[in-house]
């Protein structure tokens, strides 16, 4: 008896995978024992078909400035996007990297031409006119048809990627939380938003750590750059509307270097307070110098506050340094009031202490003079 053969067949495509088990019958026919299909058609229906992927990368070359007064930050950044356009076919190329001309680039769909920058200030997005477009032929060419009169080598576009890079200089709005100023840590959010056209939908990828890099200096003005992180998100359109919005977000974490504020604001205000506090231990009868010293210290502290306040970021809420100056200013003011009240109380109690003195006058014979006495008051300071 001839042994029946059993076959396992697996077929895959870009949106489906099927597995089937087939057994041979004795008469030469075949019987399907099992057939399972795993499909992604429903997932791709909202995009109108299979969705190509775009890999986005951001190379932050430099943080140009950090302006906490106007809540702005400037970046010099190179954006790179890598994608496959299945509408194209490449021919007569060798495997490797090919730099496309500017003329060829104008005939291609380029994602950076449809990119908007979230939180960027209008009119503050400067593009470098030099675009670099590269074709990477990674897969082997399609086998040549021997029946074709021309021996052209063709490359599939879905497995050979295009890459575009362009340099930008952008100013962004960044909302800083400055309640702990100058001991604050800040995080600014930036984003690239790519709008898909009706005939072009895609997925934006950028979840790996290599998707965002920073190579600039670690210190920018009064800030230390702690690092950059990235995140990508996708807002899908409806089934009837193939438009979709894809955002690649990245964040810059910075920390303020507060040593300058300690030298220019915290240490002087503390020393002024110590000087005012020491007047409480001066001679109590030296009221004039006590009050004069505290008033002078208070005026100097207010002048210091007006000088350093020019560098403070403008906020509608209290910052830590505002509370610091408020406490020391009010404390020195209370010491001044205390000295004034002490002077007033001392004078008031002194006028009330009147001592009536009755002097005794002896006559020449040693007897006491009993003539009417003259009264007078003597003020005694206690």
C-alpha positions in Angstrom: 0.0 0.0 0.0 1.4 3.4 -1.0 1.9 5.8 1.9 -0.1 9.0 1.7 1.9 12.2 1.7 0.9 15.2 3.9 2.0 18.7 3.0 2.2 22.0 5.0 1.9 25.1 2.9 2.6 28.6 4.2 1.9 31.7 2.2 2.5 35.3 3.3 1.9 38.7 1.8 2.1 42.3 3.1 -1.4 42.1 4.8 -2.1 38.3 5.1 -0.5 35.1 6.2 -2.1 31.6 5.5 -1.2 28.1 6.6 -2.8 25.0 5.1 -2.4 21.2 5.7 -3.1 19.1 2.5 -3.1 15.3 2.3 -2.7 13.2 -0.9 -5.5 10.8 -1.7 -4.9 7.4 -3.3 -6.4 8.5 -6.6 -3.9 11.4 -7.0 -6.3 14.1 -5.7 -5.7 16.1 -2.6 -7.7 16.8 0.5 -7.4 20.0 2.5 -7.3 19.0 6.2 -6.9 22.6 7.6 -6.7 26.1 6.2 -6.2 29.2 8.5 -5.8 32.8 7.3 -4.5 35.6 9.5 -5.5 38.9 7.9 -4.8 42.6 8.6 -7.3 43.9 6.0 -9.6 45.3 8.7 -6.7 47.2 10.2 -5.8 48.7 6.9 -9.3 49.5 5.8 -9.3 52.9 7.6 -6.2 53.9 5.6 -7.6 52.7 2.3 -5.1 49.9 1.9 -1.7 48.8 3.1 0.1 51.6 4.9 3.7 52.4 4.2 6.0 53.3 7.1 8.1 56.4 7.6 11.0 56.3 10.0 11.7 59.7 11.5 14.9 60.8 13.1 15.9 64.1 14.7 19.5 65.3 15.1 19.6 68.3 17.4 22.8 70.0 16.5 22.5 72.9 18.9 20.2 74.7 21.4 20.7 78.3 20.2 19.1 80.1 23.2 16.7 79.6 26.2 14.6 82.7 26.9 12.6 82.2 30.1 11.5 85.9 30.0 9.5 85.4 26.8 9.1 81.6 27.2 11.0 80.7 24.0 13.7 78.3 23.0 15.7 78.1 19.7 17.0 74.9 18.0 19.2 74.0 15.1 18.0 70.6 14.0 18.5 68.2 11.1 15.4 66.1 10.3 15.7 62.7 8.5 12.9 60.6 7.2 13.1 57.2 5.6 10.2 55.7 3.7 9.2 53.4 0.8 6.9 54.6 -1.9 5.2 51.6 -3.5 4.1 53.7 -6.5 7.7 53.8 -7.8 9.9 51.4 -9.6 13.7 51.8 -9.9 15.7 50.4 -12.8 19.3 50.0 -13.9 20.9 50.7 -10.5 23.6 48.9 -8.6 23.1 47.9 -5.0 24.1 50.6 -2.5 23.4 54.3 -2.0 22.4 56.7 -4.7 22.1 60.5 -4.3 19.2 61.8 -6.3 19.4 65.2 -8.1 17.3 68.2 -7.1 15.3 67.8 -10.4 14.5 64.2 -9.6 13.5 65.2 -6.1 10.9 67.7 -7.3 9.0 64.8 -9.0 8.8 62.8 -5.8 6.5 62.9 -2.8 8.7 64.2 0.1 7.4 63.9 3.6 9.3 66.9 4.9 7.4 69.1 2.4 4.2 68.2 4.3 5.6 68.7 7.8 4.4 71.3 10.2 6.2 72.0 13.5 4.1 72.0 16.6 4.6 74.9 19.1 6.9 76.7 16.6 6.5 80.5 16.3 5.0 81.6 13.1 7.6 83.1 10.8 10.5 81.6 12.9 11.0 78.4 10.9 14.0 78.7 8.6 14.7 75.9 6.1 18.0 75.1 4.5 17.4 75.1 0.8 19.8 72.2 0.4 17.8 68.9 0.5 19.6 65.6 0.5 17.6 62.8 -1.1 19.2 59.3 -1.1 17.9 56.0 -2.5 19.1 52.9 -0.7 18.9 49.7 -2.9 19.1 47.1 -0.2 17.4 44.2 -2.0 18.5 42.4 -5.1 16.9 43.3 -8.5 13.9 41.6 -9.9 15.0 38.7 -12.1 15.2 39.8 -15.8 12.4 38.5 -18.1 14.2 36.6 -20.8 11.3 37.3 -23.2 11.8 41.1 -22.8 13.8 42.7 -25.6 15.6 45.1 -23.2 17.6 43.8 -20.3 16.7 46.4 -17.7 17.2 45.6 -14.0 14.3 46.7 -11.9 14.2 47.1 -8.2 11.0 47.0 -6.0 10.2 50.2 -4.2 8.6 48.5 -1.1 11.9 46.9 -0.1 14.3 49.7 -1.2 13.9 52.9 0.8 14.2 56.6 0.1 15.8 58.9 2.7 15.5 62.6 2.9 17.4 65.0 5.3 17.0 68.7 5.7 18.4 71.3 8.2 16.1 73.7 10.1 16.5 76.6 12.5 13.3 76.9 14.6 12.1 79.0 17.5 9.5 77.3 19.7 7.2 78.4 22.4 7.9 76.6 25.6 5.7 77.0 28.8 8.1 76.9 31.7 6.9 76.0 35.2 8.9 78.5 37.3 7.5 78.1 40.7 10.8 76.8 42.0 12.9 79.4 40.3 15.9 79.5 40.4 16.0 75.8 41.4 13.7 74.7 38.6 13.9 71.8 36.2 12.2 72.4 32.8 11.0 70.2 30.0 10.1 71.6 26.6 8.0 69.7 24.1 8.5 69.8 20.3 6.8 68.0 17.5 6.6 67.3 13.8 3.2 66.8 12.4 2.8 65.2 9.0 -0.5 65.5 7.3 -1.4 62.7 4.9 -3.0 63.6 1.6 -6.1 61.6 0.3 -3.9 59.4 -1.8 -1.1 59.0 0.7 -1.4 57.5 4.2 1.5 56.2 6.3 2.7 55.2 9.7 5.3 57.4 11.5 7.9 55.4 13.4 10.3 56.9 16.0 10.2 54.9 19.2 13.8 53.9 19.4 16.4 55.7 21.5 18.4 56.4 18.3 15.5 58.4 16.8 16.6 61.5 18.6 20.2 62.6 19.4 21.7 65.7 20.8 25.4 66.7 20.1 25.4 70.3 21.2 27.1 71.7 24.4 25.8 70.5 27.8 25.7 74.1 29.1 23.5 76.8 27.3 23.5 80.2 29.1 22.3 79.5 32.6 21.0 76.0 31.9 22.4 72.5 31.9 21.0 70.1 29.2 20.0 66.9 30.9 19.0 65.0 27.7 16.4 64.5 25.0 13.7 61.9 24.6 11.2 61.1 21.9 7.7 59.8 21.4 5.5 59.2 18.3 1.8 59.1 18.1 -0.8 58.6 15.4 -4.3 60.1 15.0 -6.2 58.0 12.4 -8.8 59.4 10.1 -12.2 57.9 9.5 -12.9 55.2 7.0 -14.4 57.7 4.6 -11.6 60.2 5.0 -8.2 58.8 4.4 -6.5 61.9 5.8 -4.5 61.1 8.9 -2.2 63.1 11.1 1.1 61.7 12.4 3.2 63.3 15.0 6.8 62.7 16.1 7.4 64.4 19.4 10.6 64.9 21.3 11.4 66.5 24.6 14.4 68.5 25.9 15.0 68.4 29.7 17.0 71.3 31.1 18.0 72.3 34.6 18.9 75.9 35.7 22.4 76.6 37.1 21.5 78.5 40.2 25.0 79.4 41.4 24.7 82.9 39.9 21.5 83.6 41.8 23.0 82.4 45.0 25.9 84.9 44.7 23.8 87.8 43.5 20.6 87.4 45.4 20.5 84.9 48.2 23.8 85.6 49.9 23.4 89.4 50.0 19.9 89.3 51.3 20.8 86.9 54.0 23.7 89.0 55.1 21.6 92.1 55.2 19.1 90.3 57.4 21.9 89.2 59.8 23.0 92.9 60.0 19.5 94.0 60.8 19.1 91.3 63.4 22.3 92.2 65.1 20.9 95.7 65.9 18.7 94.0 68.5 21.8 93.5 70.6 23.0 97.0 70.5 22.9 99.4 73.5 19.3 100.0 74.3 19.9 103.7 75.0 21.5 104.1 71.5 18.1 104.1 69.8 19.1 106.5 67.1 21.8 104.2 65.6 19.7 101.1 66.0 16.8 102.5 64.0 19.0 104.2 61.5 20.9 101.0 60.7 17.8 98.9 60.1 16.2 101.5 57.9 19.4 101.7 55.8 19.6 97.9 55.5 15.9 97.8 54.4 16.5 100.4 51.7 19.6 98.6 50.4 17.7 95.3 50.3 14.8 96.9 48.3 17.4 98.4 45.9 19.0 95.0 45.5 15.6 93.4 44.8 14.9 96.0 42.0 18.3 95.3 40.4 18.1 91.5 40.3 14.4 91.4 39.5 15.2 92.5 35.9 16.6 89.0 35.3 13.6 87.2 36.8 11.1 85.6 34.4 7.7 87.3 34.4 5.0 85.2 36.0 1.6 85.8 37.5 2.3 83.5 40.4 4.8 83.6 43.2 8.2 82.0 42.6 10.5 80.6 45.3 12.8 83.6 45.0 9.9 86.0 45.4 8.9 84.3 48.7 12.5 84.5 49.8 12.8 88.3 49.3 9.3 88.8 50.7 10.2 87.1 54.0 13.5 88.9 54.5 12.1 92.3 53.5 9.1 92.0 55.9 11.4 90.6 58.6 13.8 93.6 58.4 10.7 95.9 58.3 9.4 94.4 61.5 12.8 94.9 63.2 12.7 98.6 62.1 9.2 99.0 63.5 10.3 97.3 66.7 13.0 99.9 67.2 10.6 102.8 66.5 8.1 101.4 69.0 10.9 100.9 71.6 11.9 104.5 71.2 8.3 105.7 71.6 7.6 103.6 74.6 10.8 104.6 76.4 10.0 108.3 75.9 6.4 107.8 77.0 7.3 106.0 80.2 10.0 108.6 81.1 7.5 111.5 81.0 5.2 109.7 83.4 7.9 109.1 86.0 7.8 112.4 87.9 9.3 112.4 91.4 8.2 115.1 93.8 11.3 116.2 95.9 10.9 118.1 99.2 14.4 119.4 100.2 15.0 120.2 103.9 16.8 123.5 104.7 18.7 124.0 108.0 19.0 127.3 109.6 22.2 128.7 111.0 21.2 127.7 114.5 20.7 124.1 113.3 16.9 124.2 113.4 14.8 123.1 110.5 13.3 125.8 108.4 9.5 125.5 108.7 8.8 128.2 106.2 6.5 127.3 103.2 8.3 125.0 100.9 8.6 125.4 97.2 7.6 122.5 95.1 9.5 121.4 92.0 9.5 118.4 89.8 12.5 116.3 88.9 12.4 114.0 86.0 14.2 110.7 86.5 14.9 108.4 83.7 14.5 104.8 84.6 
